Amino acid sequence: TPRKKPGRKPSPRTHQLHPKVLPEIGEAIASEAEALGITQGQLIEQMWAAYRN
């Protein structure tokens, strides 16, 4: 039987964004994500879903 690959499973979130935002916006996004217990990427995904609706 083939051996399993060592290490973590790859994340489905592979696309990276590097937006340039004003410092106060970046701090607000970071603090809100931390308060919610999610990553900044997950917060941006939620914001995008809200925008699309």
A tleap script that builds the chain and sets N, CA, C and O, in Angstrom:
source leaprc.protein.ff14SB
mol = sequence {
  NTHR PRO ARG LYS LYS PRO GLY ARG LYS PRO
  SER PRO ARG THR HIE GLN LEU HIE PRO LYS
  VAL LEU PRO GLU ILE GLY GLU ALA ILE ALA
  SER GLU ALA GLU ALA LEU GLY ILE THR GLN
  GLY GLN LEU ILE GLU GLN MET TRP ALA ALA
  TYR ARG CASN
}
set mol.1.N position { 0.850 -1.196 0.000 }
set mol.1.CA position { 0.000 0.000 0.000 }
set mol.1.C position { 0.887 1.247 0.000 }
set mol.1.O position { 1.929 1.268 0.655 }
set mol.2.N position { 0.477 2.282 -0.730 }
set mol.2.CA position { 1.301 3.496 -0.757 }
set mol.2.C position { 1.259 4.239 0.576 }
set mol.2.O position { 0.233 4.283 1.255 }
set mol.3.N position { 2.399 4.818 0.924 }
set mol.3.CA position { 2.473 5.591 2.166 }
set mol.3.C position { 1.804 6.938 2.004 }
set mol.3.O position { 1.794 7.512 0.915 }
set mol.4.N position { 1.241 7.442 3.100 }
set mol.4.CA position { 0.661 8.780 3.072 }
set mol.4.C position { 1.773 9.823 3.006 }
set mol.4.O position { 2.872 9.613 3.521 }
set mol.5.N position { 1.470 10.948 2.366 }
set mol.5.CA position { 2.436 12.039 2.329 }
set mol.5.C position { 2.565 12.642 3.722 }
set mol.5.O position { 1.554 12.865 4.389 }
set mol.6.N position { 3.774 12.908 4.171 }
set mol.6.CA position { 3.920 13.523 5.488 }
set mol.6.C position { 3.512 15.001 5.445 }
set mol.6.O position { 3.507 15.625 4.383 }
set mol.7.N position { 3.177 15.535 6.589 }
set mol.7.CA position { 2.877 16.959 6.692 }
set mol.7.C position { 1.393 17.268 6.648 }
set mol.7.O position { 0.539 16.382 6.606 }
set mol.8.N position { 1.126 18.570 6.661 }
set mol.8.CA position { -0.256 19.034 6.677 }
set mol.8.C position { -0.921 18.859 5.318 }
set mol.8.O position { -0.262 18.820 4.279 }
set mol.9.N position { -2.261 18.754 5.358 }
set mol.9.CA position { -3.013 18.748 4.117 }
set mol.9.C position { -2.983 20.168 3.551 }
set mol.9.O position { -2.977 21.136 4.311 }
set mol.10.N position { -2.965 20.300 2.217 }
set mol.10.CA position { -2.946 21.639 1.648 }
set mol.10.C position { -4.258 22.376 1.920 }
set mol.10.O position { -5.331 21.773 1.951 }
set mol.11.N position { -4.153 23.669 2.113 }
set mol.11.CA position { -5.318 24.494 2.375 }
set mol.11.C position { -6.092 24.745 1.080 }
set mol.11.O position { -5.489 24.897 0.018 }
set mol.12.N position { -7.428 24.789 1.163 }
set mol.12.CA position { -8.193 25.148 -0.035 }
set mol.12.C position { -8.046 26.630 -0.380 }
set mol.12.O position { -8.367 27.047 -1.492 }
set mol.13.N position { -7.564 27.418 0.573 }
set mol.13.CA position { -7.376 28.850 0.355 }
set mol.13.C position { -5.958 29.083 -0.159 }
set mol.13.O position { -5.018 29.239 0.620 }
set mol.14.N position { -5.824 29.105 -1.474 }
set mol.14.CA position { -4.499 29.215 -2.056 }
set mol.14.C position { -4.227 30.558 -2.702 }
set mol.14.O position { -3.072 30.882 -2.978 }
set mol.15.N position { -5.262 31.348 -2.950 }
set mol.15.CA position { -5.051 32.632 -3.617 }
set mol.15.C position { -4.710 33.695 -2.579 }
set mol.15.O position { -5.432 33.874 -1.599 }
set mol.16.N position { -3.618 34.387 -2.800 }
set mol.16.CA position { -3.190 35.405 -1.847 }
set mol.16.C position { -3.459 36.783 -2.416 }
set mol.16.O position { -3.218 37.040 -3.596 }
set mol.17.N position { -3.961 37.668 -1.565 }
set mol.17.CA position { -4.180 39.060 -1.921 }
set mol.17.C position { -3.256 39.914 -1.069 }
set mol.17.O position { -2.993 39.599 0.091 }
set mol.18.N position { -2.779 40.972 -1.644 }
set mol.18.CA position { -1.911 41.876 -0.905 }
set mol.18.C position { -2.396 43.306 -1.130 }
set mol.18.O position { -1.727 44.105 -1.785 }
set mol.19.N position { -3.578 43.617 -0.575 }
set mol.19.CA position { -4.117 44.955 -0.815 }
set mol.19.C position { -3.340 46.019 -0.042 }
set mol.19.O position { -2.869 45.788 1.071 }
set mol.20.N position { -3.223 47.171 -0.656 }
set mol.20.CA position { -2.640 48.314 0.032 }
set mol.20.C position { -3.802 49.154 0.536 }
set mol.20.O position { -4.591 49.674 -0.252 }
set mol.21.N position { -3.903 49.283 1.844 }
set mol.21.CA position { -4.983 50.049 2.460 }
set mol.21.C position { -4.370 51.076 3.403 }
set mol.21.O position { -3.205 50.978 3.789 }
set mol.22.N position { -5.178 52.053 3.758 }
set mol.22.CA position { -4.730 53.045 4.726 }
set mol.22.C position { -4.464 52.355 6.060 }
set mol.22.O position { -5.128 51.374 6.394 }
set mol.23.N position { -3.499 52.862 6.821 }
set mol.23.CA position { -3.135 52.193 8.081 }
set mol.23.C position { -4.318 51.966 9.025 }
set mol.23.O position { -4.416 50.907 9.644 }
set mol.24.N position { -5.216 52.950 9.143 }
set mol.24.CA position { -6.333 52.780 10.077 }
set mol.24.C position { -7.310 51.705 9.596 }
set mol.24.O position { -7.949 51.045 10.416 }
set mol.25.N position { -7.432 51.523 8.298 }
set mol.25.CA position { -8.300 50.465 7.759 }
set mol.25.C position { -7.671 49.095 8.030 }
set mol.25.O position { -8.360 48.164 8.445 }
set mol.26.N position { -6.373 48.978 7.798 }
set mol.26.CA position { -5.683 47.722 8.067 }
set mol.26.C position { -5.757 47.329 9.534 }
set mol.26.O position { -5.955 46.160 9.864 }
set mol.27.N position { -5.598 48.311 10.410 }
set mol.27.CA position { -5.692 48.031 11.849 }
set mol.27.C position { -7.107 47.618 12.235 }
set mol.27.O position { -7.291 46.729 13.066 }
set mol.28.N position { -8.109 48.259 11.633 }
set mol.28.CA position { -9.505 47.922 11.932 }
set mol.28.C position { -9.823 46.501 11.475 }
set mol.28.O position { -10.482 45.750 12.194 }
set mol.29.N position { -9.356 46.130 10.277 }
set mol.29.CA position { -9.598 44.777 9.772 }
set mol.29.C position { -8.907 43.753 10.666 }
set mol.29.O position { -9.495 42.727 11.007 }
set mol.30.N position { -7.671 44.026 11.041 }
set mol.30.CA position { -6.920 43.094 11.891 }
set mol.30.C position { -7.579 42.933 13.253 }
set mol.30.O position { -7.701 41.813 13.748 }
set mol.31.N position { -8.002 44.028 13.862 }
set mol.31.CA position { -8.596 43.922 15.199 }
set mol.31.C position { -9.962 43.256 15.149 }
set mol.31.O position { -10.315 42.506 16.059 }
set mol.32.N position { -10.738 43.519 14.098 }
set mol.32.CA position { -12.049 42.870 13.972 }
set mol.32.C position { -11.899 41.371 13.757 }
set mol.32.O position { -12.639 40.587 14.353 }
set mol.33.N position { -10.957 40.959 12.918 }
set mol.33.CA position { -10.729 39.530 12.696 }
set mol.33.C position { -10.294 38.856 13.991 }
set mol.33.O position { -10.749 37.757 14.310 }
set mol.34.N position { -9.417 39.514 14.730 }
set mol.34.CA position { -8.964 38.941 16.007 }
set mol.34.C position { -10.116 38.832 16.994 }
set mol.34.O position { -10.236 37.830 17.699 }
set mol.35.N position { -10.970 39.859 17.050 }
set mol.35.CA position { -12.113 39.836 17.971 }
set mol.35.C position { -13.085 38.711 17.612 }
set mol.35.O position { -13.702 38.115 18.495 }
set mol.36.N position { -13.218 38.425 16.322 }
set mol.36.CA position { -14.119 37.357 15.877 }
set mol.36.C position { -13.475 35.977 15.965 }
set mol.36.O position { -14.162 34.961 15.857 }
set mol.37.N position { -12.171 35.939 16.158 }
set mol.37.CA position { -11.463 34.663 16.241 }
set mol.37.C position { -11.274 33.997 14.891 }
set mol.37.O position { -11.217 32.771 14.798 }
set mol.38.N position { -11.176 34.810 13.839 }
set mol.38.CA position { -10.970 34.283 12.496 }
set mol.38.C position { -9.767 34.983 11.879 }
set mol.38.O position { -9.250 35.953 12.432 }
set mol.39.N position { -9.328 34.485 10.732 }
set mol.39.CA position { -8.209 35.124 10.057 }
set mol.39.C position { -8.705 36.333 9.267 }
set mol.39.O position { -9.900 36.475 9.009 }
set mol.40.N position { -7.772 37.194 8.892 }
set mol.40.CA position { -8.137 38.352 8.090 }
set mol.40.C position { -8.699 37.908 6.743 }
set mol.40.O position { -9.615 38.540 6.217 }
set mol.41.N position { -8.168 36.845 6.190 }
set mol.41.CA position { -8.681 36.319 4.929 }
set mol.41.C position { -10.126 35.864 5.045 }
set mol.41.O position { -10.934 36.108 4.150 }
set mol.42.N position { -10.450 35.201 6.153 }
set mol.42.CA position { -11.827 34.757 6.367 }
set mol.42.C position { -12.753 35.953 6.534 }
set mol.42.O position { -13.887 35.927 6.056 }
set mol.43.N position { -12.286 36.999 7.206 }
set mol.43.CA position { -13.094 38.211 7.358 }
set mol.43.C position { -13.347 38.843 5.992 }
set mol.43.O position { -14.464 39.276 5.706 }
set mol.44.N position { -12.322 38.898 5.150 }
set mol.44.CA position { -12.488 39.467 3.814 }
set mol.44.C position { -13.463 38.617 3.000 }
set mol.44.O position { -14.257 39.163 2.233 }
set mol.45.N position { -13.418 37.284 3.152 }
set mol.45.CA position { -14.379 36.416 2.465 }
set mol.45.C position { -15.802 36.742 2.915 }
set mol.45.O position { -16.712 36.795 2.087 }
set mol.46.N position { -16.004 36.960 4.209 }
set mol.46.CA position { -17.334 37.314 4.719 }
set mol.46.C position { -17.771 38.678 4.190 }
set mol.46.O position { -18.934 38.865 3.833 }
set mol.47.N position { -16.843 39.624 4.141 }
set mol.47.CA position { -17.164 40.951 3.624 }
set mol.47.C position { -17.543 40.860 2.141 }
set mol.47.O position { -18.472 41.538 1.702 }
set mol.48.N position { -16.841 40.039 1.376 }
set mol.48.CA position { -17.141 39.866 -0.046 }
set mol.48.C position { -18.532 39.251 -0.228 }
set mol.48.O position { -19.295 39.681 -1.093 }
set mol.49.N position { -18.857 38.247 0.587 }
set mol.49.CA position { -20.193 37.614 0.497 }
set mol.49.C position { -21.281 38.640 0.792 }
set mol.49.O position { -22.307 38.665 0.113 }
set mol.50.N position { -21.067 39.489 1.802 }
set mol.50.CA position { -22.041 40.531 2.129 }
set mol.50.C position { -22.167 41.523 0.994 }
set mol.50.O position { -23.271 41.966 0.675 }
set mol.51.N position { -21.062 41.874 0.387 }
set mol.51.CA position { -21.063 42.810 -0.743 }
set mol.51.C position { -21.830 42.218 -1.930 }
set mol.51.O position { -22.615 42.910 -2.578 }
set mol.52.N position { -21.596 40.942 -2.203 }
set mol.52.CA position { -22.251 40.296 -3.343 }
set mol.52.C position { -23.755 40.180 -3.144 }
set mol.52.O position { -24.504 40.179 -4.122 }
set mol.53.N position { -24.212 40.081 -1.902 }
set mol.53.CA position { -25.652 40.006 -1.612 }
set mol.53.C position { -26.218 41.393 -1.609 }
set mol.53.O position { -27.416 41.571 -1.387 }
savepdb mol mol.pdb
quit
